[in-house]
Amino acid sequence: MALPVRQQLLYWGIAAAIFFILLWALGNVMLPFLVGGAIAYFLDPVADRLERAGLSRVGATVTISLVAILTTVLLILAIIPTLIQQLTGLINAAPEIAQRLQAFLVERFPELSDSTSTMRQTLAQIAETVQAKGGELANTLLTSAMSLVSAVIFIVVVPVVAFYLLLDWDHMVGRIDSLLPRDHAPTIRRLGREIDTVLAGFVRGQLSVCLLLGSFYAIALMIAGLQFGLVVGAIAGAITFIPYVGSLVGGSLAIGLALFQFWGDWVSIGIIAAIFAVGQFVEGNILTPKLVGNSVGLHPVWLLFALSAFGSVFGFAGMLVAVPVAASIGVITRFGIEKYHSSLLYQGTEGRIPHKSAKDEAAE
């Protein structure tokens, strides 16, 4: 006999409260395990494909680990120093860019030549603020990253955790399935499959889109000769998960820098604009439909809210669990709405056959 609904809600509520209390109290301790788990979840389909190709689970895990290590080393040696250098250069060039913009505006609007002009003072203040705040932000990001996630965690703990979780992933899923309450196991499995579909479609798919599109923008812009092409590509790729925002922000930044660098060379400026037009077409018609799908059920606004809320309360560890929790809440909400639509509360009594009384049956 199943437990009463009220008692079940009490137990599940206590379990959720314990989880969030542990996340709040042990966030920094749990961080490498959360990162390792996220990496293992992301790479599990790759391991499954390698197994279907004939490799054992151990062989598939070792192969993935070697490729991941090689990729990480190449990123550290080749891309990350250049990215930091270009970001610093872009921040330092902000005052010069603002002066060029000011000279351009003064040429077309002579009234701005007055040193007491509000617009001129505003432009100067914007340039100084961008340089000061931009440098402060860059230093803060680098310092926070190094202090929050130490080199030991990324170099030792996270890869080890990810390796063993990926190696035992199927076994762990089977063990968790065996612990499900028997009365609710089919429903929990269904919800789990839907949550996995959402996460696979959004997290794996959208991350792949961000990496592919960011790489395309960065490589194409650098080939086109844009001075800060790698930074612009990284920014555009990082915010691609917000529809249209990534291409708009990246395109505006790239075209603005192109106007500063190639003023008068309209062919080069047109090439920069064409790169983002091609990227937007490829994203909307090829990458997103193939890798993400049209109905993953995780709206970008809901995702941004979850990231902001969990990040502010639980820190970086909270940001890692924000997406799975947001996906779970979305799936459970849709499940509740489905049950509501099939309930008497929603459908009412209209159309139901009224119960006949004994008097009516005798009259018939």
URNOR-V105585 format. One record per backbone hydrogen bond with DSSP energy under -1.0 kcal/mol. CO is the residue of the C=O (numbers start at 1). NH is the residue of the N-H. E is the energy in kcal/mol with one decimal. If there is no record, write none. Layout:
BEGIN
co=CO nh=NH e=E
co=CO nh=NH e=E
END
This chain:
BEGIN
co=4 nh=8 e=-2.4
co=5 nh=9 e=-2.8
co=6 nh=10 e=-1.8
co=7 nh=11 e=-2.2
co=8 nh=12 e=-2.7
co=9 nh=13 e=-2.4
co=10 nh=14 e=-2.3
co=11 nh=15 e=-2.3
co=12 nh=16 e=-2.3
co=13 nh=17 e=-2.4
co=14 nh=18 e=-2.5
co=15 nh=19 e=-2.1
co=16 nh=20 e=-2.3
co=17 nh=21 e=-2.3
co=18 nh=22 e=-2.5
co=19 nh=23 e=-2.3
co=20 nh=24 e=-2.2
co=21 nh=25 e=-2.6
co=22 nh=26 e=-3.0
co=26 nh=30 e=-3.0
co=27 nh=31 e=-1.1
co=30 nh=34 e=-2.5
co=31 nh=35 e=-2.7
co=32 nh=36 e=-2.5
co=33 nh=37 e=-2.4
co=34 nh=38 e=-2.4
co=35 nh=39 e=-2.3
co=36 nh=40 e=-2.5
co=37 nh=41 e=-2.6
co=38 nh=42 e=-2.2
co=39 nh=43 e=-1.9
co=40 nh=44 e=-1.2
co=43 nh=47 e=-2.1
co=44 nh=48 e=-2.4
co=45 nh=49 e=-2.1
co=46 nh=50 e=-2.3
co=47 nh=51 e=-2.2
co=48 nh=52 e=-2.2
co=49 nh=53 e=-1.5
co=50 nh=55 e=-2.2
co=51 nh=54 e=-1.4
co=56 nh=60 e=-2.8
co=57 nh=61 e=-2.3
co=58 nh=62 e=-2.6
co=59 nh=63 e=-2.4
co=60 nh=64 e=-2.4
co=61 nh=65 e=-2.3
co=62 nh=66 e=-2.4
co=63 nh=67 e=-2.1
co=64 nh=68 e=-2.5
co=65 nh=69 e=-2.6
co=66 nh=70 e=-2.4
co=67 nh=71 e=-2.5
co=68 nh=72 e=-2.5
co=69 nh=73 e=-2.4
co=70 nh=74 e=-2.2
co=71 nh=75 e=-2.3
co=72 nh=76 e=-2.6
co=73 nh=77 e=-2.4
co=74 nh=78 e=-2.7
co=75 nh=79 e=-1.1
co=75 nh=80 e=-2.7
co=79 nh=83 e=-2.7
co=80 nh=84 e=-2.6
co=81 nh=85 e=-2.4
co=82 nh=86 e=-2.7
co=83 nh=87 e=-2.4
co=84 nh=88 e=-2.5
co=85 nh=89 e=-2.3
co=86 nh=90 e=-2.7
co=87 nh=91 e=-2.1
co=88 nh=92 e=-2.4
co=89 nh=93 e=-1.8
co=93 nh=97 e=-2.5
co=94 nh=98 e=-2.5
co=95 nh=99 e=-2.3
co=96 nh=100 e=-2.4
co=97 nh=101 e=-2.4
co=98 nh=102 e=-2.6
co=99 nh=103 e=-2.7
co=100 nh=104 e=-2.4
co=101 nh=105 e=-2.4
co=102 nh=106 e=-2.7
co=103 nh=107 e=-2.0
co=104 nh=108 e=-1.2
co=105 nh=109 e=-2.7
co=109 nh=112 e=-2.3
co=110 nh=113 e=-2.2
co=111 nh=114 e=-1.0
co=114 nh=117 e=-2.1
co=117 nh=121 e=-2.3
co=118 nh=122 e=-2.3
co=119 nh=123 e=-2.5
co=120 nh=124 e=-2.1
co=121 nh=125 e=-2.4
co=122 nh=126 e=-2.5
co=123 nh=127 e=-2.3
co=124 nh=128 e=-2.3
co=125 nh=129 e=-2.6
co=126 nh=130 e=-2.8
co=127 nh=131 e=-2.1
co=128 nh=132 e=-2.6
co=129 nh=133 e=-3.2
co=130 nh=134 e=-2.2
co=131 nh=135 e=-2.0
co=132 nh=136 e=-2.3
co=133 nh=137 e=-3.0
co=134 nh=138 e=-2.7
co=135 nh=139 e=-2.5
co=136 nh=140 e=-2.5
co=137 nh=141 e=-2.9
co=138 nh=142 e=-2.3
co=139 nh=143 e=-2.9
co=140 nh=144 e=-3.3
co=141 nh=145 e=-2.5
co=142 nh=146 e=-2.2
co=143 nh=147 e=-2.3
co=144 nh=148 e=-3.3
co=145 nh=149 e=-2.0
co=150 nh=154 e=-1.7
co=151 nh=155 e=-2.6
co=152 nh=156 e=-2.4
co=152 nh=157 e=-1.2
co=153 nh=158 e=-3.2
co=156 nh=160 e=-1.7
co=157 nh=161 e=-2.9
co=158 nh=162 e=-2.9
co=159 nh=163 e=-2.4
co=160 nh=164 e=-2.3
co=161 nh=165 e=-2.4
co=162 nh=166 e=-2.5
co=163 nh=167 e=-2.2
co=164 nh=168 e=-2.0
co=168 nh=172 e=-2.7
co=169 nh=173 e=-2.4
co=170 nh=174 e=-2.2
co=171 nh=175 e=-2.2
co=172 nh=176 e=-2.5
co=173 nh=177 e=-2.3
co=174 nh=178 e=-1.8
co=177 nh=180 e=-1.1
co=184 nh=188 e=-2.8
co=185 nh=189 e=-2.9
co=186 nh=190 e=-2.1
co=187 nh=191 e=-2.6
co=188 nh=192 e=-2.8
co=189 nh=193 e=-2.5
co=190 nh=194 e=-2.2
co=191 nh=195 e=-2.6
co=192 nh=196 e=-2.6
co=193 nh=197 e=-2.1
co=194 nh=198 e=-2.2
co=195 nh=199 e=-2.8
co=196 nh=200 e=-3.1
co=197 nh=201 e=-2.6
co=198 nh=202 e=-2.9
co=199 nh=203 e=-1.7
co=199 nh=204 e=-1.4
co=200 nh=205 e=-1.6
co=202 nh=206 e=-2.3
co=203 nh=207 e=-2.2
co=204 nh=208 e=-1.9
co=205 nh=209 e=-2.2
co=206 nh=210 e=-2.7
co=207 nh=211 e=-2.5
co=208 nh=212 e=-2.7
co=209 nh=213 e=-2.9
co=210 nh=214 e=-2.6
co=211 nh=215 e=-2.3
co=212 nh=216 e=-2.3
co=213 nh=217 e=-2.8
co=214 nh=218 e=-2.6
co=215 nh=219 e=-2.7
co=216 nh=220 e=-2.7
co=217 nh=221 e=-2.7
co=218 nh=222 e=-2.1
co=219 nh=223 e=-2.4
co=220 nh=224 e=-2.2
co=221 nh=226 e=-2.4
co=226 nh=229 e=-1.4
co=228 nh=232 e=-2.2
co=229 nh=233 e=-2.6
co=230 nh=234 e=-2.2
co=231 nh=235 e=-2.6
co=232 nh=236 e=-2.8
co=233 nh=237 e=-2.6
co=234 nh=238 e=-2.3
co=235 nh=239 e=-1.5
co=237 nh=240 e=-1.1
co=239 nh=242 e=-1.3
co=242 nh=246 e=-1.2
co=244 nh=248 e=-2.2
co=245 nh=249 e=-3.1
co=246 nh=250 e=-2.4
co=247 nh=251 e=-2.5
co=248 nh=252 e=-2.6
co=249 nh=253 e=-2.5
co=250 nh=254 e=-2.8
co=251 nh=255 e=-2.9
co=252 nh=256 e=-2.3
co=253 nh=257 e=-2.4
co=254 nh=258 e=-2.5
co=255 nh=259 e=-2.5
co=256 nh=260 e=-1.7
co=257 nh=261 e=-2.5
co=258 nh=262 e=-3.8
co=262 nh=265 e=-3.1
co=264 nh=266 e=-1.2
co=265 nh=269 e=-1.8
co=266 nh=270 e=-2.3
co=267 nh=271 e=-2.1
co=268 nh=272 e=-2.0
co=269 nh=273 e=-2.1
co=270 nh=274 e=-2.5
co=271 nh=275 e=-2.0
co=272 nh=276 e=-1.3
co=273 nh=277 e=-1.7
co=274 nh=278 e=-2.8
co=275 nh=279 e=-2.4
co=276 nh=280 e=-2.4
co=277 nh=281 e=-2.0
co=278 nh=282 e=-2.8
co=279 nh=283 e=-2.5
co=280 nh=284 e=-2.5
co=281 nh=285 e=-2.1
co=282 nh=286 e=-2.0
co=282 nh=287 e=-2.4
co=283 nh=288 e=-2.3
co=286 nh=290 e=-1.8
co=287 nh=291 e=-3.2
co=288 nh=292 e=-2.1
co=288 nh=293 e=-2.5
co=299 nh=303 e=-2.2
co=300 nh=304 e=-2.7
co=301 nh=305 e=-2.3
co=302 nh=306 e=-2.3
co=303 nh=307 e=-2.7
co=304 nh=308 e=-2.5
co=305 nh=309 e=-3.0
co=306 nh=310 e=-2.7
co=307 nh=311 e=-2.0
co=308 nh=312 e=-2.2
co=309 nh=313 e=-1.7
co=310 nh=314 e=-2.9
co=311 nh=315 e=-1.3
co=315 nh=319 e=-1.5
co=316 nh=320 e=-1.4
co=317 nh=321 e=-1.4
co=321 nh=325 e=-2.3
co=322 nh=326 e=-2.9
co=323 nh=327 e=-2.7
co=324 nh=328 e=-2.5
co=325 nh=329 e=-2.8
co=326 nh=330 e=-2.2
co=327 nh=331 e=-2.4
co=328 nh=332 e=-2.8
co=329 nh=333 e=-2.5
co=330 nh=334 e=-2.2
co=331 nh=335 e=-2.2
co=332 nh=336 e=-2.5
co=333 nh=337 e=-2.4
co=334 nh=338 e=-2.2
co=335 nh=339 e=-2.2
co=336 nh=340 e=-2.3
co=337 nh=341 e=-2.4
co=338 nh=342 e=-1.2
co=340 nh=343 e=-1.3
co=343 nh=347 e=-2.4
co=344 nh=348 e=-2.4
co=349 nh=352 e=-1.8
co=357 nh=361 e=-2.1
co=358 nh=362 e=-2.1
co=359 nh=363 e=-1.9
co=360 nh=364 e=-1.6
END
